[in-house]
Amino acid sequence: MAKVIVVGGGLAGLTAAFRLCNDAQVHVDVLEAGPSLGGQIQTDRSAGFAIERGAEGFVFRSEAVPALAADLGIGDELIGQSVLHSYGFSDSGLRVLAPGEAAAFLSFQVSTADLGKGIRTFRRGMASLIWALEDRLRSRAQLQCGAVATRIEPTDHGASVTLEDGSRYDADLVVAATPARATASLLGPHLGEAHAGLALAPTLSSVTVELAFERAQVDHLLDGTGFVVATDQQRDGLRAGTFSSAKFVDRSPPGQISLRLFFRPSPEDVRRLDDDAWTQRALAGVRRVLPVTGQPLRTWVSRWPDALPVFSDGYKAVVAAAEATLAPHAIVLAGSAFHGAGIDAAVRSGNAAAATAKVRGLTS
C-alpha cells in the first residue's frame, strides 16, 4: 500500500487527502499544526447567527467546488446570493454600483465572465465544506492536529516529514499544503534558488469585524450585498462592508441583522490593536456609511496576519522555479499560496496534487 503525507489541513490539503482516499491502495496521513482543520475557512454558528471568520464564498463560475460538494454529499446545500447589486461609498455618500464597478473601487481585476454574478456559499456557512471533508476522512485517513512539522526532505524511496517532537514519517509522496513562507522553512535547501523567494513571499493581512444589531438600529433598506469604500474615503484600513444577513439566507435570527467590515490593516495595527479597538474602528466606520444607532448586540473580530498571497509576476516565477526544482522528488506543493487565491483555486490545487500521485503510479 502506498503512503501519502499531507502537511497542512486547510482546504487544499483536505481536498487532496479526500481525493487520494478514494483509492483503497493509498494510506493518507494529514498533519495540521493548528488546533483544528480548515485553515482560513471558519464559520461560527451561535445565538442564531452564522458568522464567517474567513472566506464567505467562492466565485459563481467555479466548477471544482460544486463538484467537490457533490462528491461529499452536500451539493444540495449550495446557495447563491439573495441580492446581487452593491453600493459604493464616496464623498457624495452611498450609490448603487454597476456590475463590476465594486471591483474597480478596490482596484481588483475581475474577469468579464464574473461580472454581476456574485458568489456562492453553503446554507450553513463555508465551514460546511470542511465539516464534510473531515467527516469523510475520519474513517479513511489519519488526521492529526497539533502536529507541527519542522522539516520535509526527499529520501531514496520518496520523502519524509519530521515533527517538532523529533518523530519522523516516511512516505511515498508528501504534499506540502502550507503557506509559502512556512514551506520555505520546511524544505530549505531542497527548493534551490527558489528558497529565498518563497521565504520572502509577499503577503497582505486582513481583519474583519462582524457587528450584530437589532434591525431597527439601522435606518437603511440593506437591499444590497454591501458596500465598497472609494480609495480616497478609506479610514483606518476600512475597504468594504457586507450586509451579511441580506446577502445570504439564514445568517441572523428574525428581527436582527449582521454587518461585516473588512479592513486591510498595517503591520503595526495587526500587532497592537485588541478586539475592543477593532470593534470601535468598525463601529465608527459603519456609522460613516450607514445611519446606525446604539451599540451592537454582539461582535466578532477575526484576524488573519500575513494570510493573503500576492501573485505578482515575480512571485509566480518563484513558484514555477520551486515546482521545477521539486519535480524530480516525491514532494508536491498545493494550496492557494501557490496556485491562485480563493476557494476555487485551493480546491483545484488539491485536486491537482492528488492527480500527481496517480501520475507517479501511487494510485490506480
C-alpha positions in Angstrom: 0.0 0.0 0.0 1.3 3.5 -1.0 1.6 6.1 1.7 1.0 9.8 1.2 1.5 12.5 3.9 -0.3 15.8 3.5 1.3 18.6 5.6 -1.4 21.2 6.2 -5.1 20.7 6.9 -6.5 23.6 5.1 -8.9 23.3 2.1 -6.3 22.3 -0.4 -4.7 19.7 1.9 -8.1 18.2 2.8 -9.2 18.1 -0.8 -6.0 16.3 -1.8 -6.5 13.8 1.1 -10.1 13.2 0.2 -9.3 12.5 -3.5 -6.4 10.2 -2.6 -8.6 8.3 -0.1 -10.9 7.3 -2.9 -8.2 4.7 -3.8 -8.2 1.8 -1.4 -4.5 1.2 -2.1 -3.4 4.6 -0.6 -3.0 5.4 3.1 -3.1 9.1 3.9 -1.9 11.0 6.9 -2.9 14.6 7.3 -0.6 16.6 9.7 -2.0 20.0 10.8 0.0 22.3 13.0 -3.0 24.2 14.4 -5.7 23.0 16.8 -8.3 22.4 14.1 -8.7 21.7 10.4 -9.9 24.2 7.8 -7.3 26.9 7.6 -8.9 30.2 6.7 -12.4 28.6 6.4 -14.2 29.0 9.7 -17.9 29.5 10.4 -19.1 30.5 13.9 -22.7 29.4 14.4 -24.1 30.8 17.7 -27.2 32.6 19.0 -28.9 32.2 15.6 -26.1 33.8 13.7 -23.8 32.3 11.1 -20.6 34.3 11.1 -17.8 33.7 8.6 -14.4 34.2 10.2 -12.6 33.8 6.8 -13.8 33.3 3.3 -17.5 34.0 2.8 -17.9 32.2 -0.5 -16.4 31.3 -3.9 -16.7 32.6 -7.4 -20.0 31.8 -9.0 -18.5 30.2 -12.2 -16.5 27.6 -10.2 -16.9 24.1 -11.3 -14.4 22.5 -8.9 -16.2 23.5 -5.7 -19.6 22.2 -6.7 -18.1 19.0 -7.9 -16.3 18.5 -4.6 -19.6 19.3 -2.7 -21.5 16.8 -4.8 -18.9 14.1 -4.1 -19.2 14.9 -0.4 -22.9 14.6 -0.5 -23.6 18.3 0.3 -24.3 19.6 -3.2 -27.9 20.4 -2.2 -26.6 22.9 0.4 -25.1 25.2 -2.1 -26.8 28.6 -2.3 -26.3 31.9 -4.2 -26.7 35.4 -3.1 -30.1 36.7 -2.2 -29.2 40.0 -3.9 -26.6 41.0 -6.4 -26.2 44.7 -6.6 -23.9 46.6 -4.2 -23.2 50.1 -3.1 -20.2 52.4 -3.3 -19.3 55.0 -0.7 -17.6 58.1 -1.7 -17.6 61.8 -0.8 -21.1 62.0 -2.2 -22.4 59.2 0.0 -23.8 55.8 -1.0 -24.9 55.0 -4.5 -25.8 51.7 -6.3 -22.9 50.5 -8.4 -22.9 48.9 -11.9 -21.8 45.3 -12.3 -18.0 45.2 -11.9 -17.8 48.7 -10.5 -17.3 47.4 -7.0 -14.1 45.7 -8.1 -12.9 48.9 -9.8 -13.4 50.8 -6.5 -10.9 48.4 -4.8 -8.6 48.1 -7.9 -9.5 44.4 -8.3 -9.1 42.7 -11.7 -12.3 40.8 -12.4 -13.0 38.7 -15.5 -15.9 39.8 -17.6 -17.3 36.3 -17.1 -17.7 37.0 -13.4 -19.3 40.5 -13.6 -22.6 40.7 -11.9 -22.8 37.1 -10.9 -21.7 37.3 -7.2 -20.5 34.4 -5.2 -21.9 31.1 -3.9 -21.6 29.5 -0.4 -23.3 26.9 1.7 -26.6 27.3 3.6 -24.9 26.7 7.0 -21.7 28.6 6.0 -18.5 27.9 4.2 -17.3 25.6 7.0 -19.8 23.0 5.8 -17.2 22.1 3.2 -14.6 21.5 6.0 -17.0 19.6 8.2 -18.0 17.3 5.4 -14.3 16.7 4.4 -13.4 16.0 8.0 -16.4 13.6 8.4 -15.5 11.6 5.3 -11.8 11.5 6.2 -12.1 10.4 9.8 -12.7 6.8 8.9 -10.4 6.7 5.9 -7.3 8.7 6.8 -5.2 9.6 9.8 -5.9 13.2 10.9 -3.6 14.8 13.4 -4.0 18.4 14.7 -1.2 20.0 16.7 1.3 18.1 14.6 4.0 20.8 13.9 6.2 19.8 11.0 9.8 21.2 11.1 11.3 19.5 8.0 10.3 17.9 4.7 13.1 16.2 2.7 13.4 13.8 -0.2 14.6 10.2 0.5 15.7 7.4 -1.7 12.2 5.9 -1.7 10.0 9.0 -1.5 10.1 11.8 1.1 9.9 12.2 4.9 8.4 14.7 7.3 9.9 15.4 10.7 7.8 16.9 13.6 9.0 19.2 16.3 8.9 16.3 18.8 11.5 14.6 16.8 9.2 11.9 15.3 9.7 11.1 11.6 7.2 10.0 9.0 8.3 8.3 5.8 6.1 8.3 2.7 6.0 7.6 -1.0 4.8 11.1 -1.6 4.5 14.3 0.5 2.0 17.1 -0.3 3.1 20.4 1.2 -0.1 22.3 1.6 1.3 25.1 3.8 1.8 28.9 3.4 4.7 29.9 1.2 7.0 31.1 4.0 6.3 28.0 6.1 7.0 25.9 3.0 10.4 27.6 2.6 11.3 26.8 6.2 10.2 23.2 5.8 12.0 22.4 2.6 15.0 24.7 3.0 17.8 24.0 0.5 15.7 21.4 -1.3 14.0 24.4 -3.0 17.2 25.5 -4.6 17.3 29.1 -5.8 13.5 29.4 -5.2 14.0 29.2 -1.4 14.7 32.9 -0.9 11.7 33.9 -3.0 9.3 31.7 -1.0 10.9 32.8 2.3 10.1 36.4 1.4 6.8 35.7 -0.3 4.7 38.9 -0.4 1.5 38.7 1.7 -1.2 41.0 3.0 -3.1 40.9 6.3 -6.8 41.1 6.9 -9.0 41.9 9.8 -12.8 41.5 9.7 -15.3 42.6 12.3 -18.9 41.4 12.3 -21.4 43.6 14.2 -24.9 42.3 15.1 -27.8 44.8 15.6 -31.5 44.9 16.1 -33.0 45.6 12.7 -34.4 48.9 13.9 -31.0 50.2 14.8 -30.0 50.5 11.1 -32.1 53.0 9.1 -31.3 51.6 5.7 -33.0 49.1 3.4 -29.9 46.9 3.4 -31.1 45.8 0.0 -27.7 45.0 -1.5 -24.7 42.8 -0.9 -22.9 45.6 1.0 -20.6 48.5 0.1 -17.1 49.3 -1.0 -15.3 52.4 0.1 -13.6 54.6 -2.5 -9.8 54.8 -2.0 -9.8 58.5 -1.0 -12.5 57.9 1.6 -10.9 54.9 3.3 -10.1 55.4 7.0 -8.2 53.1 9.4 -7.9 50.5 6.6 -11.7 50.0 6.1 -12.2 48.9 2.5 -15.7 47.3 2.4 -18.6 46.0 4.3 -21.1 43.2 3.7 -24.7 43.2 4.7 -24.3 39.6 5.7 -27.9 38.9 6.8 -29.2 40.3 3.5 -26.5 38.8 1.2 -27.3 35.2 2.2 -30.2 33.4 3.8 -30.2 32.2 7.4 -27.4 34.4 8.6 -29.2 36.0 11.5 -32.2 35.5 13.8 -35.5 37.1 13.0 -35.5 40.9 13.8 -31.7 41.1 13.9 -29.1 41.8 11.3 -25.3 41.4 10.9 -22.8 43.6 9.1 -19.3 42.5 8.3 -16.5 45.1 8.0 -13.3 44.4 6.0 -10.0 46.1 7.0 -6.6 46.0 5.3 -4.5 46.8 8.4 -1.0 48.0 8.7 1.5 45.5 10.2 1.6 47.7 13.3 -2.1 47.7 13.8 -2.4 43.9 13.4 0.1 43.6 16.3 -1.0 46.3 18.7 -4.8 46.7 18.5 -7.0 44.4 20.6 -10.5 43.2 19.8 -12.1 46.2 21.5 -10.1 48.6 19.4 -11.0 46.9 16.2 -14.7 46.9 17.3 -14.6 50.6 17.9 -13.0 51.2 14.5 -15.7 49.1 12.8 -18.5 50.9 14.6 -17.0 54.3 13.7 -16.5 53.1 10.1 -20.0 51.7 9.6 -21.5 54.9 11.1 -19.8 56.9 8.4 -21.6 54.9 5.8 -24.9 53.9 7.3 -27.3 55.5 9.8 -26.7 53.2 12.8 -27.8 54.0 16.4 -26.8 52.4 19.7 -24.3 49.7 20.4 -24.0 46.3 18.7 -25.6 43.3 20.3 -22.6 41.1 19.7 -19.3 41.4 17.9 -16.8 39.0 16.3 -13.3 40.0 15.4 -11.2 37.8 13.1 -7.5 38.4 12.4 -5.5 37.0 9.5 -1.9 38.3 9.7 0.1 37.7 6.5 -2.5 35.3 5.2 -3.3 36.7 1.8 -0.8 35.8 -1.0 0.1 38.5 -3.6 0.6 37.0 -7.1 3.0 39.4 -8.7 4.8 38.2 -11.9 7.9 37.8 -9.8 6.2 35.6 -7.3 4.6 33.5 -9.9 8.1 32.9 -11.4 9.4 31.9 -7.9 6.6 29.3 -7.6 7.3 27.9 -11.1 11.0 27.6 -10.2 10.2 25.9 -6.9 8.0 23.3 -8.6 10.6 22.7 -11.3 13.2 22.1 -8.6 10.9 19.7 -6.7 9.7 17.8 -9.8 12.4 15.0 -9.6 11.4 14.4 -6.0 8.3 13.0 -4.3 7.2 16.3 -3.0 4.3 18.4 -4.4 3.2 21.9 -3.5 -0.6 22.6 -3.0 -2.7 25.4 -1.9 -3.8 28.9 -2.8 -0.4 30.2 -1.6 1.0 28.7 -4.9 -1.8 28.3 -7.4 -4.1 31.3 -7.1 -6.0 33.0 -4.3 -9.5 31.9 -3.3 -11.6 28.8 -2.6 -11.9 27.6 -6.2 -8.1 27.8 -6.7 -7.5 25.9 -3.4 -9.8 23.1 -4.4 -8.3 22.8 -7.9 -4.8 22.8 -6.4 -5.8 20.0 -4.1 -7.3 18.0 -7.0 -4.1 18.5 -9.0 -1.9 17.3 -6.1 -4.0 14.1 -5.8 -3.7 13.6 -9.6 0.1 13.9 -9.3 0.0 10.8 -7.1 -1.7 8.9 -9.9 0.8 10.1 -12.5 3.6 8.7 -10.2 1.8 5.4 -10.1 0.8 5.5 -6.5 -2.9 5.2 -7.2 -4.8 3.0 -9.7 
